Amino acid sequence: MQKTIVVMEESLVRHPRYRKYVRRRTKYYVHDERQLAHVGDIVRIEETRPLSRLKRWRLVEVIKRAEA
């Protein structure tokens, strides 16, 4: 996975019965051709054709770099 990054999306969803907010996480396997992204960066991705068994997304840009 040298040109692959894993992007995690967190969202708050309200539980239908208990009306409590639950944190949901989704992982996307993203193709990063130039290896620009690092751990903690905020990135923009877009859907593309299947590149491998899991990769269906590609990196568009790094919006914000992680603080060191």
C-alpha positions as CSV (number, residue, x, y, z in Angstrom):
1,M,0.0,0.0,0.0
2,Q,2.7,2.5,-0.9
3,K,0.4,4.8,-2.9
4,T,-2.7,4.2,-0.7
5,I,-4.0,6.2,2.2
6,V,-6.9,5.4,4.5
7,V,-9.2,8.3,5.1
8,M,-11.6,8.1,8.0
9,E,-14.9,10.0,8.0
10,E,-16.7,10.6,11.3
11,S,-20.3,11.6,11.4
12,L,-22.9,12.1,14.2
13,V,-26.1,10.1,13.6
14,R,-29.2,10.3,15.8
15,H,-30.3,6.9,17.1
16,P,-33.9,6.3,16.0
17,R,-35.2,4.8,19.2
18,Y,-33.0,6.4,22.0
19,R,-32.6,9.8,20.4
20,K,-28.9,9.9,21.4
21,Y,-26.2,10.9,19.0
22,V,-24.0,8.1,17.9
23,R,-20.6,8.6,16.3
24,R,-20.2,6.6,13.0
25,R,-16.9,6.0,11.2
26,T,-16.3,5.1,7.6
27,K,-13.0,4.2,6.1
28,Y,-12.1,5.0,2.5
29,Y,-9.1,3.5,0.7
30,V,-7.7,6.4,-1.4
31,H,-5.2,6.4,-4.2
32,D,-2.4,8.9,-3.5
33,E,-0.2,8.9,-6.6
34,R,2.3,11.5,-5.5
35,Q,2.2,10.5,-1.8
36,L,1.3,14.0,-0.6
37,A,-0.9,13.1,2.4
38,H,0.3,12.3,5.9
39,V,-1.3,11.2,9.1
40,G,-3.7,13.8,10.5
41,D,-4.1,15.8,7.2
42,I,-7.6,17.0,6.1
43,V,-8.0,16.0,2.5
44,R,-10.5,16.2,-0.4
45,I,-11.3,12.9,-2.3
46,E,-13.4,12.0,-5.3
47,E,-14.9,8.8,-6.5
48,T,-13.3,7.0,-9.4
49,R,-13.3,3.7,-11.2
50,P,-12.2,0.6,-9.1
51,L,-8.4,0.7,-8.9
52,S,-8.1,-2.4,-6.8
53,R,-10.2,-4.7,-4.6
54,L,-10.8,-1.9,-2.0
55,K,-9.7,1.4,-3.7
56,R,-12.5,3.4,-5.4
57,W,-11.4,6.9,-4.5
58,R,-8.5,9.2,-5.4
59,L,-6.9,12.2,-3.7
60,V,-7.8,15.6,-5.1
61,E,-6.0,17.9,-2.7
62,V,-4.7,18.3,0.8
63,I,-6.8,21.0,2.4
64,K,-5.0,21.3,5.7
65,R,-1.7,19.9,6.9
66,A,-1.5,18.2,10.3
67,E,0.4,20.1,13.0
68,A,3.7,18.6,13.9
